Amino acid sequence: MSDRDTRSNQDSGTGLIVDEAKPRLQQPPMYKVVMINDDFTPMEFVVQVLQTFFHHTREQAVQIMLQVHQAGRGTAGIFPAEIAETKVAQVNSFARKNHHPLLTVMEKV
């Protein structure tokens, strides 16, 4: 450590060494993007959305679609808030453009 580094850690010539506080890093809050079942959106469209916007394999997309169909809702993915908001907006907009009532929402994990 150079003299300059030592001086910068001392308290104005009093001889006290001051430790720099280490920032406490924490993970950002995560949000689930949840698809809500309806009686009108075709199952194949839901699979397409899951593959296109959430990058699931066909097999994963079919499993999630079946959960949405059978349980009334299913988790498409878990993301930080900004990404979840973007995915919800993209999917809901895409569904409307294709004349489907498919709804996605975000919920804090």
Sequence and secondary structure as in RCSB ss.txt:
>XXXX:A:sequence
MSDRDTRSNQDSGTGLIVDEAKPRLQQPPMYKVVMINDDFTPMEFVVQVLQTFFHHTREQAVQIMLQVHQAGRGT
AGIFPAEIAETKVAQVNSFARKNHHPLLTVMEKV
>XXXX:A:secstr
  HHHHHHTBSTTS  B            EEEEEEE  SSS HHHHHHHHHHHH   HHHHHHHHHHHHHHSEEE
EEEEEHHHHHHHHHHHHHHHHHTT   EEEEEE 
